[in-house]
Structures are given as structure tokens and as C-alpha cells.
Amino acid sequence: MGMRWSRARTKEAPAGVVGPARLGGRSGGGVSPELLRRVGRGDIAVIDQVDLDRATAHALVDAGVAGVVNVSPSISGRYPNLGPEILTDADVALLDDVGEGVLRRVRDGASVRLFDGGVYLGDEEIARGFSQTGDTVADQLAEARSGLAAQLEAFSANTTEFMGRERGMLLDGVGVPGLETAVHGRTVLVVAPGPDRDAELRRLKAFLREERPVLVGVGAGAESLRAAGYTPAVVVGTALEIDPELARKAVDVVIPADTDGHIAGLARLQDAGIDPVGFPSSANPEDMALLLAHRHGASLVVACGFDASLTGFLDRGRTGSNPSTVLTRLRLGQTLVDASAVAALHRHRVTMFAVLLLLLAVAAVGGAALLASGLGEAIVTLVREGWDASVAAAQGAPGGRGVGR
């Protein structure tokens, strides 16, 4: 696991990483969307997440954090999760397994310093952890790969349990809410909050212009659509992560609900004048969006910002609903296609309007060339004489208005 940092202290100018602390709670189940909205450049995020996942790490890097203090181990050894490597590759200081005491000692916004394995308030060390580096992360990930088989067994068991619990929803659409957005027979683009969503969305620019699909944004995926100049017709996500301003522009807002109908954080959206509809399921929001599109008759569903790899399935512990992804993809079958495939296979359609413009341009260039060559007048004379002859013949034909008749 590597050596812990020394307890050496310094009396000189503050060394290490210094910044305002942003606290993310003590759930141990993941980083809250609320923290990811508040954290900014130079901040030190204080989180509590076992097995830091890829999506959370990317969000922290994108926010420009200077350091991350994790109450729990960022790599537990259950499987080779990707988050710590992303942070260390981006030169973000990562201090692991400091314990819950740091949450009691540090106020949100207080200036803290990470140095030599410790968390400091001024000159006082208030917590101590394990400093992750590129080398220590690589060593721990290598060890974690040995636990992958056990994780797959647990994953399989969870999938079976999810199928039994959500059989009615998966097979018959029980509990899937209605939508005002017209989806039947149309192509639907679902943008999830995966780390590659922005790049995939850029590659779909021509597809979006020509196909004009129904746009569904999930969590930060809805923000990506707005940043790219689009307004999602349907927004899916928890009440705490949805931006009320964006939700007001959507036709439908769908948020996860408990089986008894309870919706966490509902008042936040209602206070903003938004009346969302609940989706009672333990599936994650990304899969809820796919199931919504399928249930309402989408002819094709394009998944943008999804990670369908084996590592991606395992590296989504923050959602707590990994089994839903496998079963959702089985449910949609050939209706579902990944955005990367669409971007690679899509071809621009040549419209009739474009063809007519091309013909007119060719004719104009040809006419100009003839006039410039001096043959244009002769050709015009021949055309006029041919036309006059045709008219005269028509007038002299039986039934025509010949001279003298």
C-alpha cells in the first residue's frame, strides 16, 4: 500500500497544497452533486467515497480542484477503479483514508493545507492520511485486479436481485411515467453525465442537424446539451442535481422516486416552479432515460456519454444501481446504439435543394463562359430561331390558328 508520509513539520513559509475546503458530507456512498456544483478552481474537496470512480474524478479535475481529501480509501482493492489515477495524472493532490474526524474539525470554506501526509488548519495538524501518487495508485490497482473475479460474482448476484425486484418495470413498463414530449416513432438522443459526453456530442453535430432527434439530458448531460446550444426536451436526474433554470425550459422533468413515491429534494424544484414527475425505480437515472425512450416507442435510441465496458459497469458504485445497466441494454436490444458508432457511420445527406443550387451554379458558370467566348450570341440566335420555327409549325398544324383561316 506504500509508506505513509512523514510527520515532519516546517516553520518556514507554508508548504504543500493550500486552499479553501469544500465539504461533501459523510455518507461514504459517493460525492454529492451539490458539492460538485460548489467546488471550484484551487479548492480542496473533502469527500467520503470508497473506490473513487472515474466520473467523479473527471468532475473534480474539470472544476480545477487543487487537492482531494478522502475520508475513506480511494482504492479498496475490490476492483481496479479508475478515479485515483485520473486525479494523480492531473497533478491533483490526493490524501486518502483520513477518517471522519476531519469532517468535525473543518468548516466549509476554511483554509486548509495538505502537506507531508497531514491536513493542517494553520500550524495544527488535524488529520493524517496516505498520500497517493502515480506509483502508489498503479501498485494498488495491480493488486485490485486480483479481486475482480469476486466482484463479478457479486455483480451477477445483484443483477439477478434487480431483475426480481424490477421485473414488472423491465418487462411491462410498470411505473414508467408518461411524457408530454412526442417520442413514438422518433429518434431519441440520451446524453448521460459520462466523462466523454462533450467530445461525443461534438462528433454528433451533423447527425443532430440532419436528424433532429428528441433530446434527453441526464444530470450533467443536460448541462452539456445547453453548453452546445441545444435545449433538452426531457431532463432526467435527482432533484438535487437538476438545474432549475434548465428544467423550466424542458417539456418533461423526470426524477427518481422511492417505491412508495417519496422523492428526495422535491421541494427544491417545486420552490422553483417546477412540477416534476417521479419514476419509482432503483435503476440509475441514465438507465431510466433509456427505458423512458423505449417505453414511449422511440424508433432508435442513441446513447451519448455512457460507458458500457466491463470496467465502466464496475466503476459506477456511486449510483448504487449497476445491475440496471446490463438489463436495460438487454431490454432495448437493437433499438439502442452508442453515439460513437453513430458518429463513425453517419453520412451527410445531399438534399434536393442542395442539388438544385449546384445545377444553377453550374448553369451560371457555363453561361458566363459562353458569353465570354463570343459564342453566346450565336447560340442565343439559334435557340430563338428554333423556337420561332416550332411556334410556326404548331400554328400551321391541323387545329392550329394558321394564317388565312
ABEGO torsion letter per residue (X at the ends): XEBBBBABBBABBBBEBBBBBBBAEAAGAEBBAAAAAABBBGBBBBBBBBGBBAAAAAAAAAAGBABBBBABBABAGABBBAAAAAAAAAGBBBBBGAEAAAAAABBBGBBBBBBGGBBBBEABBABBBBBBBAAAAAAAAAAAAAAAAAAAAAAAAAAAAAAAAAAAAAAAGBGBBBBABBABGBBBBBBBABAAAAAAAAAAAAAAAAAGBBBBBBEAAAAAAAAAGBBBABBBEBAAABBAAAAAABABBBBBBBAAGBBBGAAAAAAAGBBBBBBBBABBAAAAAAAAAAAAGBABBBBBGBBABAAAAAAAAAAGAAAAAAAAAAAAEAABBBAAAAAAABBBBBBAAAAAAAAAAAAAAAAAAAAAAGAAAAAAAAAAAAAAAAAAAAAABBGBBBBGX
